[in-house]
Amino acid sequence: MKKYLAALGHIALASLTALVAVLDKPVTWSVALQLAIVVVGSIATYLVPVASGKWAGAFKTGVGVLAAVLAALVPYVTTGGISAQNLLVVAGAILAALSSEIGVNVRKDLALAA
């Protein structure tokens, strides 16, 4: 289970973000593209290995941060502005990236304790 913590947190928050965004209003193309980026970020977080050394979460968290940045840029590129629904997806992407780092740290702490 500890092996999957970083990805599970990311996937759970991405799923919650998608659910809330869909329940909020009809989904626009901008929001759909944001959600697709967050989903790809979740999959990549699962696939990317944990780095060794001081920056163990560099790759996993980096993928989450990249997904959050791309999700934040999408509304500006597609519509020229950002709506509350877009902001909700960006907030979820940021929380998902943070959950990846927390998952990596828990895994690292458990490995040190063992």
N, C-alpha and C positions, 0 to 999 in steps of 0.2 A: 504494500500500500504506500509506503513512504516514497517509493520510486516514482509514483505517479502524482504526488501531491502538487507539484508546480503546475502540471497540466490540468489536474482536476479543478483546482481553484480557478484557473483561467477559463476553462470550459464552463464551469458553473456560473461564473459572473457574466460570461458572454451570452449564455443561454438566458439568464435573467434579464440582461439588457435587451436582448431581442424580444423577449416576451413583453416587457414594459413598453418598448417602442411600438410594437404592433398593437397593443391594447390602447395606446395613447390616441392615435389618429390613423387614418389610412396611410400606408407606407408609401413614401415617395421614392423615386429612383435614387435620389441622393442618400436616403436612409438605407435603402436596400443595398447600395454599394458599400456604405459604411459597415453594415452588418456582415456582408461578405468578407470584408477586410478583417473584421474581428474574428470571424470563423476561421479564416486562413491563418490568422495569428495564433489561434488556439491550437490548431493542428500542428503548426510549426513549433510551438512551445513544447508540444509532446515529443516531436521528432528530434529536436535539437538536444545534444548531450549537455550534461552538467560539466562545466569546466573545472579543472583542478586548480588548487591554490586559493589565494585570497579572494579573487573575483569569481567565485563558483557560479554565481547566477548571471554572469555577464551575457552569455548567449541567450539563455531562456528569457531573462528579463529584457534584454536588448530587442528580441523579437516582439515582445509585448509592447515595449515603448515605440518601436517602429510602427506597429499596427495602430497604436493610439494616435501617433502623429499623422499617419496617412488618413485615418478616420476623421481627424480634425480638419485636414486640408480638403477633403472631398466636397463638403458643402460650398466652400468658397470657389472651388473650380467649377462645380456643376451649376450652382445657382447664384453665386456672387454674394451670398450671405449665409447666416447660420440660424436655424430655427431652434425652438426649445427641444423638439424631437431629436435634432442633430446633436445638440448639447448633451442630451441624455445618453446617446450612444457613445459620445466621446468620454463622458464621465465613466460609463461602464467599461470602456476600453482601458482607461487609466487605472481603474480598480483591478481589472484583470491583470494588467502588467504588474501591479504591486503584489497581487496574490501569487504571481509566479516567483517573485523574489522571496516572499515569505515561505513558500513551499520549498524552495531551494535551501533556505536557511534552516528550516526544520529538518530536512533530509541530512544536511551537513552536521547539525547538532546531534541528531540520532546516531550518525556514523561515528562521531567523536566519543559519544557516551558508551558505545558498544566495545 
